[in-house]
Amino acid sequence: GILFNDSLPGPVLHVYQGQQIYVRIYNNLPTETLSVHFHGIRQFGTPSSDGIGRVTQLSILPGSTFQHQFIAIDEGTFWYHSHVSSQTSMGLLGAFITHPKVAPTYKIKE
């Protein structure tokens, strides 16, 4: 298979709503391009991080890197995956979880 960080599925990415996200992708495939789409993540003002190769961004060439940069707007469970050919079915996928940004609550003991 083709894996993110030698893991199937890829690492679960836990973030908080409103957080600035940076994900650097290195393509170490010897002959294939790569693009990574964060499925369900709205890209307001950052369309080049949408991860759809040859549509919203250039594909990542073998031996090259790309840094996704966006704000996690919506809370919920999403996923990221390759947007090239059959790479997702070969293992290039993982979970992306955006936790709600909630102020901590404190209980006062009497």
VMD Tcl script that draws the C-alpha trace (Angstrom):
set ca {
  {0.00 0.00 0.00}
  {0.80 3.67 -0.08}
  {0.59 5.21 3.39}
  {0.80 8.51 5.27}
  {3.55 8.20 7.92}
  {3.63 4.39 7.52}
  {0.15 4.13 9.07}
  {-3.15 2.69 7.77}
  {-5.28 4.66 8.08}
  {-3.09 7.74 8.24}
  {-2.63 9.59 11.53}
  {-5.76 11.08 13.09}
  {-5.38 14.86 13.06}
  {-7.04 16.50 16.09}
  {-7.52 20.27 15.90}
  {-9.74 22.93 17.45}
  {-12.36 25.05 15.76}
  {-10.89 28.39 14.70}
  {-7.33 27.06 14.81}
  {-4.86 27.88 12.02}
  {-3.82 24.54 10.50}
  {-0.52 23.76 8.79}
  {-0.04 20.33 7.20}
  {3.12 19.71 5.19}
  {2.91 16.89 2.65}
  {6.08 15.35 1.25}
  {5.65 13.17 -1.83}
  {8.19 10.37 -1.66}
  {6.48 8.34 -4.40}
  {9.10 7.69 -7.07}
  {6.96 8.29 -10.17}
  {3.47 9.51 -9.16}
  {2.14 12.97 -8.41}
  {0.07 13.51 -5.28}
  {-2.53 15.90 -3.95}
  {-4.29 15.71 -0.59}
  {-7.89 16.85 -0.16}
  {-9.36 17.64 3.26}
  {-12.88 16.37 2.61}
  {-15.63 18.58 4.02}
  {-13.26 21.32 5.15}
  {-14.46 24.64 3.80}
  {-11.61 26.67 2.32}
  {-12.59 30.29 2.78}
  {-9.77 32.39 1.37}
  {-7.45 29.38 0.97}
  {-8.59 27.59 -2.20}
  {-5.03 26.52 -2.99}
  {-5.16 24.27 0.10}
  {-8.25 22.41 -1.08}
  {-6.09 19.61 -2.44}
  {-7.71 18.88 -5.76}
  {-4.73 18.50 -8.07}
  {-4.87 20.36 -11.36}
  {-8.11 22.06 -10.27}
  {-7.49 24.13 -7.11}
  {-3.77 23.47 -6.74}
  {-0.84 22.03 -8.62}
  {-0.15 18.36 -7.95}
  {2.83 17.61 -5.71}
  {5.60 16.20 -7.87}
  {7.75 13.25 -6.71}
  {10.36 14.49 -4.24}
  {8.48 17.76 -3.62}
  {6.51 19.19 -0.71}
  {3.37 21.28 -0.29}
  {2.14 22.97 2.85}
  {-1.61 23.17 3.34}
  {-2.63 26.20 5.37}
  {-6.22 26.92 6.42}
  {-8.47 27.67 9.37}
  {-10.58 24.86 10.82}
  {-13.97 26.53 10.56}
  {-16.46 23.75 11.22}
  {-16.44 21.30 14.10}
  {-16.93 17.62 13.37}
  {-15.27 14.53 11.99}
  {-13.89 14.76 8.48}
  {-11.24 12.94 6.52}
  {-8.29 13.65 4.30}
  {-7.32 11.58 1.28}
  {-5.30 11.53 -1.89}
  {-7.09 13.06 -4.84}
  {-5.05 11.19 -7.45}
  {-6.22 8.04 -9.21}
  {-6.41 4.98 -6.97}
  {-4.10 6.23 -4.20}
  {-6.95 6.51 -1.66}
  {-7.92 2.86 -2.16}
  {-4.24 1.98 -1.68}
  {-4.19 3.59 1.79}
  {-3.68 7.36 1.46}
  {-6.43 8.49 3.83}
  {-6.99 9.45 7.46}
  {-9.33 11.17 9.91}
  {-9.43 14.91 10.56}
  {-11.34 15.83 13.73}
  {-12.18 19.43 14.60}
  {-13.15 19.75 18.26}
  {-15.41 22.62 19.36}
  {-13.67 25.56 20.94}
  {-15.43 25.75 24.27}
  {-14.51 27.88 27.25}
  {-13.66 25.68 30.26}
  {-16.22 25.49 33.03}
  {-15.24 25.47 36.68}
  {-17.24 24.18 39.59}
  {-16.86 25.92 42.92}
  {-16.92 23.64 45.92}
  {-18.68 24.97 48.95}
}
mol new
graphics top color blue
foreach p $ca { graphics top sphere $p radius 0.5 }
foreach p [lrange $ca 0 end-1] q [lrange $ca 1 end] { graphics top cylinder $p $q radius 0.2 }
display resetview
